Amino acid sequence: MPTRAELVEQVVRLLDIRLVDPLEILLEGDDTVAALRRLIRVRAGRWADLMRGDDDRAAGGAAMRLVATLYPGDRPFDPPLEWWRTPLGRVVAARVGHPAAESVSLATAGAMLGITRQAVHDLVRRGKLPRHPDGGVPAAAVRERLRLCDELGDSDDQ
């Protein structure tokens, strides 16, 4: 799980780039934009606390609201593999799994778990991760593996 500070900084940076900067251009630098930036930093701290907290429902809800807001589109959410290694990606993987897929490829599962595709293949072969009937592995199984490793404090033998 990423630190609170890492998560807050990524969320603030993404909201600034995707929402506040365009508003600043439209509003021609209005003072309201500065107030909005301060509010976003405060709220990002609250969201980070929710996503890192003990309430699974609140954590998942906060994560899903952020993903939906930051990555809107007509197609299902399908971030690049590198995204799963970001603070927000790591929290989403741990709290929600993949928000838009029942199963994920071995490469995506590896990115979500922070291991190689080959390591995921080995976990599937050894029965440590199930194979999804449609190929890949169930996203829920990846999330549960992350949860188990987090509870055990084990990140080396995922």
Residue frames relative to the residue before (quaternion, step in Angstrom):
aa qw qx qy qz dx dy dz
M 1.0000 0.0000 0.0000 0.0000 0.00 0.00 0.00
P 0.4382 -0.6981 0.4929 0.2786 3.59 -0.86 0.88
T 0.5863 -0.5581 0.4350 0.3944 3.57 -1.23 0.32
R 0.6537 -0.4970 0.3955 0.4113 3.54 -1.27 0.35
A 0.6660 0.5188 -0.3065 0.4397 3.58 0.88 -0.96
E 0.6428 0.5189 -0.3282 0.4581 3.61 0.95 -0.82
L 0.6763 0.4987 -0.2841 0.4618 3.54 0.92 -0.94
V 0.6452 0.5148 -0.3205 0.4648 3.59 0.92 -0.90
E 0.6782 0.5044 -0.3067 0.4376 3.60 0.81 -0.94
Q 0.6633 0.4863 -0.3247 0.4670 3.60 0.93 -0.79
V 0.6592 0.5044 -0.3179 0.4582 3.60 0.88 -0.88
V 0.6481 0.5083 -0.3192 0.4686 3.61 0.90 -0.88
R 0.6652 0.5088 -0.3044 0.4539 3.59 0.88 -0.95
L 0.6821 0.4856 -0.2967 0.4592 3.60 0.88 -0.91
L 0.6629 0.4888 -0.3109 0.4743 3.60 0.93 -0.82
D 0.6176 0.5413 -0.3426 0.4563 3.56 1.05 -0.72
I 0.7016 0.4719 -0.2680 0.4618 3.57 0.84 -0.99
R 0.7739 0.4043 -0.2028 0.4434 3.57 0.77 -1.03
L 0.8106 0.2714 -0.1269 0.5032 3.60 1.03 -0.70
V 0.7566 0.4229 -0.2409 0.4366 3.57 0.65 -1.10
D 0.6352 0.5319 -0.3466 0.4398 3.62 0.87 -0.83
P 0.6698 0.4707 -0.3275 0.4717 3.65 0.83 -0.79
L 0.6334 0.5179 -0.3395 0.4640 3.61 1.02 -0.71
E 0.6220 0.5465 -0.3395 0.4464 3.57 1.01 -0.81
I 0.6440 0.5090 -0.3170 0.4750 3.56 1.01 -0.78
L 0.6915 0.4828 -0.2830 0.4568 3.58 0.87 -0.96
L 0.7442 0.3941 -0.2137 0.4951 3.56 0.99 -0.85
E 0.3863 -0.7646 0.4404 0.2686 3.55 1.35 0.11
G 0.7449 -0.4612 0.2252 0.4263 3.54 0.79 1.10
D 0.2008 0.8090 -0.5250 0.1720 3.59 1.12 0.53
D 0.6003 -0.5862 0.4153 0.3514 3.59 -1.15 0.67
T 0.5444 0.6291 -0.3893 0.3953 3.56 1.18 -0.51
V 0.6119 0.5643 -0.3501 0.4296 3.59 1.07 -0.69
A 0.6387 0.5125 -0.3290 0.4703 3.61 0.97 -0.78
A 0.6479 0.5039 -0.3154 0.4763 3.58 0.99 -0.81
L 0.6326 0.5309 -0.3226 0.4625 3.56 1.03 -0.77
R 0.6325 0.5244 -0.3304 0.4645 3.61 1.00 -0.77
R 0.6484 0.5048 -0.3209 0.4709 3.60 0.97 -0.79
L 0.6539 0.5136 -0.3031 0.4655 3.57 0.97 -0.89
I 0.6418 0.5241 -0.3251 0.4558 3.60 0.94 -0.83
R 0.6416 0.5158 -0.3378 0.4562 3.61 0.93 -0.78
V 0.6508 0.5025 -0.3168 0.4728 3.60 0.95 -0.84
R 0.6910 0.4748 -0.2783 0.4687 3.57 0.86 -0.98
A 0.6053 0.5523 -0.3616 0.4448 3.62 1.02 -0.70
G 0.6226 0.5286 -0.3352 0.4696 3.58 1.07 -0.66
R 0.6523 0.5005 -0.3096 0.4776 3.57 0.99 -0.82
W 0.6535 0.5058 -0.3163 0.4659 3.59 0.96 -0.87
A 0.6325 0.5265 -0.3305 0.4620 3.57 0.99 -0.83
D 0.6463 0.5132 -0.3198 0.4655 3.58 0.96 -0.84
L 0.6469 0.5112 -0.3187 0.4676 3.59 0.97 -0.83
M 0.7071 0.4777 -0.2719 0.4449 3.57 0.82 -1.00
R 0.7134 0.4113 -0.2474 0.5106 3.58 1.16 -0.54
G 0.5579 0.6649 -0.3582 0.3440 3.58 1.29 -0.24
D 0.6942 -0.5108 0.3569 0.3603 3.52 -1.42 -0.03
D 0.6296 0.5396 -0.3369 0.4460 3.61 1.19 -0.42
D 0.3400 -0.7850 0.4854 0.1805 3.58 -0.22 1.31
R 0.6579 0.5175 -0.3156 0.4469 3.56 0.95 -0.85
A 0.6716 0.4806 -0.2915 0.4827 3.60 0.91 -0.91
A 0.6393 0.5283 -0.3214 0.4572 3.59 0.99 -0.83
G 0.6839 0.4813 -0.2840 0.4691 3.57 0.88 -0.94
G 0.6442 0.5292 -0.3181 0.4514 3.56 1.00 -0.81
A 0.6640 0.4916 -0.3068 0.4726 3.58 0.91 -0.89
A 0.6510 0.5170 -0.3144 0.4583 3.58 0.95 -0.87
M 0.6854 0.4864 -0.2892 0.4582 3.59 0.88 -0.91
R 0.6279 0.5252 -0.3433 0.4605 3.62 1.01 -0.73
L 0.6634 0.4969 -0.3085 0.4667 3.57 0.96 -0.83
V 0.6502 0.5042 -0.3246 0.4665 3.59 0.89 -0.88
A 0.6718 0.4998 -0.3030 0.4550 3.60 0.87 -0.90
T 0.6833 0.4791 -0.2835 0.4724 3.58 1.03 -0.77
L 0.7379 0.4395 -0.2340 0.4556 3.56 0.88 -0.95
Y 0.7980 0.2152 -0.0943 0.5550 3.58 1.10 -0.63
P 0.0751 0.8156 -0.5689 0.0735 3.60 0.62 1.08
G 0.2415 0.7724 -0.5707 0.1393 3.54 -1.20 0.41
D 0.5774 -0.5990 0.4431 0.3338 3.50 -1.34 0.25
R 0.6986 0.4164 -0.2599 0.5205 3.57 1.24 -0.35
P 0.6403 -0.5227 0.3784 0.4167 3.59 -1.20 0.38
F 0.5937 -0.5784 0.4410 0.3441 3.53 -1.19 0.69
D 0.1411 0.7781 -0.5941 0.1472 3.58 -0.67 1.12
P 0.0743 -0.8461 0.5267 0.0339 3.58 0.35 1.22
P 0.5864 -0.5425 0.4423 0.4075 3.58 -1.23 0.32
L 0.6799 -0.5149 0.3331 0.4021 3.57 -1.19 0.54
E 0.6302 0.5613 -0.3411 0.4140 3.61 0.98 -0.81
W 0.5768 0.6127 -0.3794 0.3847 3.60 1.11 -0.67
W 0.6399 0.5526 -0.3315 0.4186 3.59 1.01 -0.76
R 0.6617 0.4953 -0.3064 0.4722 3.61 1.21 -0.34
T 0.5214 0.6136 -0.4208 0.4178 3.62 1.29 -0.02
P 0.6692 -0.4883 0.3491 0.4379 3.61 -1.17 0.31
L 0.6802 0.4688 -0.3003 0.4768 3.61 0.87 -0.89
G 0.6376 0.5327 -0.3247 0.4519 3.59 0.96 -0.80
R 0.6624 0.5052 -0.3055 0.4612 3.58 0.96 -0.84
V 0.6598 0.4918 -0.3089 0.4769 3.57 0.99 -0.79
V 0.6406 0.5123 -0.3327 0.4652 3.60 0.93 -0.83
A 0.6430 0.5228 -0.3257 0.4551 3.60 0.91 -0.88
A 0.7129 0.4652 -0.2579 0.4570 3.58 0.88 -0.94
R 0.7712 0.3864 -0.1978 0.4657 3.60 0.93 -0.83
V 0.7960 0.2585 -0.1150 0.5351 3.58 1.08 -0.71
G 0.3776 -0.6480 0.5480 0.3705 3.55 1.00 -0.82
H 0.6825 -0.3637 0.3138 0.5509 3.58 -0.87 -0.84
P 0.4209 -0.7644 0.4246 0.2413 3.59 -0.51 1.13
A 0.8040 0.2909 -0.1378 0.5000 3.60 1.12 -0.48
A 0.7335 0.3886 -0.2325 0.5068 3.61 1.19 0.14
E 0.4154 -0.6895 0.5379 0.2502 3.54 -1.03 0.82
S 0.7813 0.0965 -0.0607 0.6137 3.56 1.10 -0.72
V 0.1897 -0.7701 0.6006 0.1012 3.55 -1.20 0.59
S 0.5880 -0.5706 0.4366 0.3715 3.54 -1.22 0.51
L 0.6499 -0.4978 0.3878 0.4235 3.56 -1.26 0.28
A 0.6347 0.5308 -0.3320 0.4529 3.59 1.03 -0.74
T 0.6667 0.4802 -0.3015 0.4838 3.59 0.95 -0.85
A 0.6245 0.5253 -0.3390 0.4681 3.59 0.97 -0.81
G 0.6413 0.5219 -0.3197 0.4627 3.59 0.98 -0.83
A 0.6567 0.4996 -0.3136 0.4698 3.58 0.94 -0.89
M 0.6568 0.5107 -0.3106 0.4597 3.58 0.96 -0.84
L 0.7240 0.4248 -0.2321 0.4914 3.58 1.03 -0.80
G 0.4365 -0.7011 0.4592 0.3272 3.58 1.22 -0.34
I 0.6135 0.5005 -0.3570 0.4957 3.58 1.17 0.62
T 0.6349 -0.5405 0.3845 0.3962 3.59 -1.25 0.11
R 0.6546 -0.4827 0.4114 0.4115 3.52 -1.34 0.29
Q 0.6454 0.5288 -0.3143 0.4528 3.57 0.99 -0.85
A 0.6368 0.5184 -0.3309 0.4650 3.59 1.02 -0.76
V 0.6233 0.5120 -0.3401 0.4835 3.60 1.06 -0.70
H 0.6229 0.5366 -0.3352 0.4601 3.58 0.96 -0.86
D 0.6548 0.5083 -0.3057 0.4684 3.59 0.97 -0.85
L 0.6386 0.5175 -0.3266 0.4666 3.61 1.00 -0.79
V 0.6425 0.5036 -0.3189 0.4816 3.58 1.02 -0.79
R 0.6567 0.5223 -0.3062 0.4496 3.58 0.89 -0.94
R 0.7255 0.4222 -0.2369 0.4891 3.60 1.01 -0.82
G 0.5284 -0.6610 0.3946 0.3580 3.60 1.28 0.03
K 0.4554 0.6886 -0.4484 0.3427 3.60 1.22 0.31
L 0.7388 0.1465 -0.1197 0.6468 3.57 1.32 -0.38
P 0.4006 -0.7178 0.5048 0.2636 3.61 -0.90 0.83
R 0.4078 -0.6513 0.5687 0.2934 3.54 -1.25 0.40
H 0.4029 -0.6914 0.5421 0.2565 3.56 -1.02 0.80
P 0.5785 -0.6117 0.4014 0.3607 3.64 -0.97 0.74
D 0.6994 0.4504 -0.2664 0.4868 3.60 1.13 -0.61
G 0.6478 -0.4673 0.3201 0.5095 3.59 1.30 -0.01
G 0.7453 0.3486 -0.2844 0.4921 3.55 -1.20 0.39
V 0.4992 -0.6121 0.4981 0.3578 3.54 -1.16 -0.68
P 0.5797 -0.5798 0.4220 0.3869 3.62 -1.10 0.52
A 0.5087 -0.6538 0.4694 0.3056 3.57 -0.91 0.93
A 0.6242 0.5445 -0.3398 0.4455 3.59 1.04 -0.73
A 0.6388 0.5224 -0.3306 0.4579 3.60 1.04 -0.70
V 0.6122 0.5271 -0.3455 0.4775 3.57 1.09 -0.68
R 0.6529 0.5108 -0.3111 0.4648 3.58 0.92 -0.91
E 0.6679 0.4954 -0.3044 0.4646 3.60 0.92 -0.86
R 0.6210 0.5258 -0.3391 0.4721 3.59 1.05 -0.71
L 0.6375 0.5126 -0.3226 0.4763 3.60 0.99 -0.79
R 0.6480 0.5192 -0.3105 0.4627 3.56 0.96 -0.88
L 0.6585 0.5095 -0.3018 0.4644 3.57 0.91 -0.92
C 0.6717 0.4889 -0.2979 0.4701 3.59 0.88 -0.92
D 0.6362 0.5236 -0.3266 0.4631 3.58 1.05 -0.77
E 0.6595 0.5086 -0.3048 0.4620 3.59 0.96 -0.87
L 0.7221 0.4247 -0.2418 0.4896 3.55 1.02 -0.79
G 0.3890 -0.7256 0.4744 0.3118 3.56 1.28 -0.27
D 0.5068 0.6490 -0.3957 0.4067 3.54 1.26 0.53
S 0.0244 0.8101 -0.5852 0.0259 3.56 -0.58 1.10
D 0.5809 0.6142 -0.3747 0.3807 3.60 1.21 -0.17
D 0.7958 0.2225 -0.1150 0.5514 3.60 0.88 -0.88
Q 0.0697 0.8134 -0.5710 0.0867 3.53 0.49 1.18
